[in-house]
Amino acid sequence: MLILLPPSESKATRDRGAPARPHTLSFPELAPARAEVAKALTTVSARPDAASLLGVGPAVAGEVGRNLRLADAPALPARELYTGVLYDALDLASLDAASARRAARRIVVVSALYGAVRPTDRLAPYRLSMGVPLPGPGPLATFWRPHLGPVLASAAGRGLVVDCRSSTYAAAWAPAGELVRRWVQVRVPGATHMAKHTRGLVARALCRTPEDPRRPEALVELLEEEFEVALHKPGRAGRPWTMDVVHRG
């Protein structure tokens, strides 16, 4: 099973510690693309109009400075770097050992800077959205699409793809071919805040179970005790199954 998550806009930082080591990250075949985006991001972030170019509002404009320290800032594991509503609900730190190992195998975060990472990958704090075009790489969802295709298809293997990404990050990769039949997009009725929270709870529930379903229908059976679940077949070829989820809590 492959559980796809978006990153969070908010990110933790550390005052001390070793910097990120790009060669140690998961999916090493993405290294050249990561280096290209990092170089473009550093260049843009040094400009006086960087906040405007990166689509960052005045309240968090100071975070753009993090992009100038990608090579030497203290790095954090992705499971600690990403914060906010979804990651609070996911709460990886509180998982038991077996569930944490499953999370490390199953979860992939799709990132505008790093492409795709796993929870244990150590990353530098940064400020960049997949919706931003960078001089050189251009629109980032378009840039990452051909790079992520073979990497994420391989990571999915014969399991389900449980897609908890927002639309901005979903644009960077869509399963194709035979894998489409095992692609399930998680939808949550209601406000954005609740949607993020519920997607975090769904990801947590799927990390806690040792079951590894291969059919979308079996996914419903795993979740229906904790959630109200409605599964819908794809409306046309090439589209995912959709699973409407409401937490019972």
C-alpha positions as CSV (number, residue, x, y, z in Angstrom):
1,M,0.0,0.0,0.0
2,L,1.2,3.5,-0.9
3,I,-0.3,6.4,1.1
4,L,0.3,9.7,-0.6
5,L,0.2,12.8,1.6
6,P,0.8,16.5,0.8
7,P,3.4,18.4,2.8
8,S,2.3,21.1,5.2
9,E,2.9,24.8,4.7
10,S,4.0,25.1,8.3
11,K,7.3,23.4,9.1
12,A,9.3,22.9,12.3
13,T,12.9,24.0,12.7
14,R,15.8,23.2,14.9
15,D,18.6,25.4,16.3
16,R,21.2,22.7,16.1
17,G,22.0,19.5,14.2
18,A,23.5,18.1,11.1
19,P,22.3,19.5,7.7
20,A,20.4,17.4,5.2
21,R,22.4,14.9,3.1
22,P,20.7,14.7,-0.3
23,H,22.4,11.4,-1.2
24,T,20.8,9.7,1.8
25,L,17.2,10.5,0.8
26,S,14.7,7.9,-0.5
27,F,14.2,7.7,-4.2
28,P,17.8,8.6,-5.1
29,E,16.9,8.7,-8.8
30,L,15.2,12.1,-8.0
31,A,18.6,13.7,-6.9
32,P,19.3,15.6,-10.2
33,A,15.7,17.1,-10.2
34,R,15.9,18.0,-6.5
35,A,19.2,19.8,-7.1
36,E,17.7,21.7,-10.1
37,V,14.7,22.9,-8.0
38,A,16.9,23.7,-5.0
39,K,19.3,25.9,-7.1
40,A,16.4,27.7,-8.7
41,L,14.7,28.2,-5.3
42,T,17.8,29.6,-3.7
43,T,18.3,32.1,-6.6
44,V,14.7,33.3,-6.4
45,S,14.8,33.5,-2.6
46,A,17.8,35.9,-2.7
47,R,15.8,38.5,-4.7
48,P,14.1,41.4,-3.0
49,D,10.7,40.4,-4.5
50,A,11.1,36.7,-3.4
51,A,8.0,36.6,-1.2
52,S,5.8,37.8,-4.1
53,L,7.4,35.4,-6.6
54,L,6.9,32.5,-4.2
55,G,3.3,33.5,-3.4
56,V,4.1,34.0,0.3
57,G,2.0,36.5,2.3
58,P,3.4,39.2,4.6
59,A,2.7,37.2,7.8
60,V,5.1,34.4,6.8
61,A,7.4,36.3,4.4
62,G,10.3,35.8,6.9
63,E,10.2,32.1,6.2
64,V,11.6,32.6,2.7
65,G,15.0,33.1,4.3
66,R,15.0,29.4,5.1
67,N,15.5,28.7,1.4
68,L,18.9,30.3,1.5
69,R,20.1,27.7,4.0
70,L,19.1,24.5,2.4
71,A,22.7,23.2,2.4
72,D,23.6,24.0,6.0
73,A,20.4,24.3,8.1
74,P,19.8,21.7,10.8
75,A,17.7,19.0,9.2
76,L,14.7,17.2,10.6
77,P,13.0,13.9,9.7
78,A,10.0,14.5,7.5
79,R,7.8,13.1,10.2
80,E,8.9,16.0,12.5
81,L,9.4,18.7,9.8
82,Y,5.8,18.7,8.6
83,T,3.3,20.0,11.1
84,G,-0.3,21.3,11.0
85,V,-3.7,19.8,11.1
86,L,-3.2,16.7,9.0
87,Y,0.1,15.8,10.7
88,D,-1.3,16.4,14.1
89,A,-4.1,13.9,13.4
90,L,-1.6,11.4,11.9
91,D,0.6,11.8,15.0
92,L,3.4,9.5,13.9
93,A,5.3,10.0,17.2
94,S,2.6,8.1,19.2
95,L,2.5,5.0,17.0
96,D,3.7,1.7,18.4
97,A,6.9,0.3,16.9
98,A,5.1,-2.0,14.3
99,S,2.8,0.8,13.1
100,A,5.8,3.2,12.8
101,R,7.6,0.7,10.6
102,R,4.5,0.4,8.4
103,A,4.3,4.2,8.2
104,A,7.9,4.4,7.1
105,R,7.2,1.9,4.3
106,R,3.7,3.1,3.3
107,I,3.7,6.9,3.5
108,V,5.2,9.1,0.8
109,V,5.0,12.9,1.1
110,V,4.9,14.6,-2.3
111,S,7.0,17.8,-2.0
112,A,7.6,20.8,-4.2
113,L,11.3,20.8,-3.3
114,Y,12.1,17.2,-2.8
115,G,9.7,15.5,-5.2
116,A,8.8,12.5,-3.0
117,V,10.1,11.6,0.5
118,R,9.4,9.1,3.2
119,P,8.8,9.9,6.9
120,T,12.4,9.0,8.0
121,D,14.1,11.2,5.4
122,R,16.0,14.1,6.9
123,L,15.1,17.4,5.2
124,A,16.0,21.1,5.5
125,P,13.1,23.5,6.4
126,Y,12.0,25.4,3.3
127,R,9.1,27.5,2.0
128,L,7.8,26.4,-1.5
129,S,4.4,25.3,-2.8
130,M,3.8,23.0,-5.7
131,G,1.6,25.7,-7.3
132,V,4.6,28.0,-7.8
133,P,6.5,28.4,-11.1
134,L,10.2,28.8,-10.7
135,P,12.5,30.3,-13.3
136,G,14.2,27.3,-14.9
137,P,12.0,24.4,-13.8
138,G,8.8,26.3,-14.5
139,P,5.5,25.2,-13.0
140,L,6.5,22.7,-10.4
141,A,3.7,20.2,-10.8
142,T,4.5,20.0,-14.5
143,F,8.2,19.7,-13.8
144,W,7.9,16.9,-11.3
145,R,5.3,14.8,-13.3
146,P,7.8,12.9,-15.5
147,H,10.2,12.4,-12.6
148,L,7.6,11.1,-10.1
149,G,5.8,8.8,-12.6
150,P,8.2,5.8,-12.6
151,V,9.3,6.3,-9.0
152,L,5.9,6.3,-7.4
153,A,4.6,3.5,-9.7
154,S,7.4,1.4,-8.5
155,A,6.8,2.3,-4.9
156,A,3.2,1.3,-5.2
157,G,4.1,-2.2,-6.6
158,R,1.0,-4.4,-6.5
159,G,-0.7,-2.5,-3.7
160,L,-3.3,0.2,-3.5
161,V,-2.5,3.9,-3.9
162,V,-4.4,5.7,-1.2
163,D,-4.4,9.3,-2.3
164,C,-4.8,11.9,0.5
165,R,-3.1,14.8,-1.4
166,S,-4.7,18.2,-2.0
167,S,-5.4,19.1,-5.6
168,T,-2.3,21.2,-5.9
169,Y,0.0,18.3,-5.1
170,A,-2.2,15.7,-6.9
171,A,-1.3,17.6,-10.1
172,A,2.3,16.4,-9.8
173,W,1.5,12.7,-10.5
174,A,-1.5,10.5,-11.4
175,P,-1.3,6.7,-11.6
176,A,-1.5,5.4,-15.1
177,G,-2.1,2.0,-16.8
178,E,-3.0,-1.0,-14.7
179,L,-2.3,1.0,-11.5
180,V,-5.3,3.2,-12.1
181,R,-7.5,0.3,-11.0
182,R,-5.9,0.4,-7.6
183,W,-6.0,4.2,-7.1
184,V,-8.3,5.5,-4.4
185,Q,-8.8,9.2,-3.8
186,V,-9.9,10.1,-0.3
187,R,-12.5,12.8,-0.2
188,V,-13.9,14.5,3.0
189,P,-17.1,16.5,2.9
190,G,-17.0,19.8,4.7
191,A,-14.4,22.5,5.5
192,T,-10.8,22.3,4.5
193,H,-9.7,22.1,8.1
194,M,-11.8,19.0,8.8
195,A,-10.7,17.5,5.5
196,K,-7.1,17.7,6.5
197,H,-7.8,16.3,10.0
198,T,-9.8,13.4,8.6
199,R,-7.2,12.5,6.0
200,G,-4.6,12.4,8.8
201,L,-6.8,10.0,10.7
202,V,-7.3,7.8,7.7
203,A,-3.5,7.6,7.1
204,R,-3.0,6.8,10.7
205,A,-5.6,4.0,10.7
206,L,-3.9,2.5,7.6
207,C,-0.5,2.5,9.3
208,R,-1.9,0.8,12.4
209,T,-3.3,-2.2,10.5
210,P,-1.1,-5.0,9.4
211,E,-3.5,-5.7,6.6
212,D,-2.4,-4.8,3.1
213,P,-5.5,-4.8,0.9
214,R,-5.2,-5.1,-2.9
215,R,-8.7,-4.1,-3.8
216,P,-10.5,-0.8,-3.1
217,E,-13.5,-2.7,-1.7
218,A,-11.2,-4.3,1.0
219,L,-10.0,-0.8,2.0
220,V,-13.6,0.0,3.0
221,E,-13.7,-3.1,5.3
222,L,-10.6,-1.8,7.1
223,L,-11.9,1.6,7.7
224,E,-15.7,1.3,8.3
225,E,-15.4,0.6,12.0
226,E,-13.8,4.0,12.6
227,F,-15.3,6.0,9.7
228,E,-18.4,6.3,7.7
229,V,-17.2,5.3,4.2
230,A,-18.8,5.5,0.8
231,L,-16.8,4.1,-2.1
232,H,-17.5,5.1,-5.7
233,K,-16.3,3.5,-8.9
234,P,-14.4,5.7,-11.4
235,G,-16.7,7.8,-13.6
236,R,-14.5,7.2,-16.7
237,A,-11.3,5.5,-17.8
238,G,-8.1,6.8,-16.2
239,R,-9.9,8.3,-13.2
240,P,-9.5,7.0,-9.6
241,W,-12.0,5.3,-7.3
242,T,-13.2,7.9,-4.8
243,M,-13.8,7.2,-1.2
244,D,-15.9,9.7,0.9
245,V,-14.9,9.5,4.5
246,V,-16.4,10.9,7.7
247,H,-14.8,10.2,11.1
248,R,-17.3,8.7,13.6
249,G,-15.6,10.4,16.5
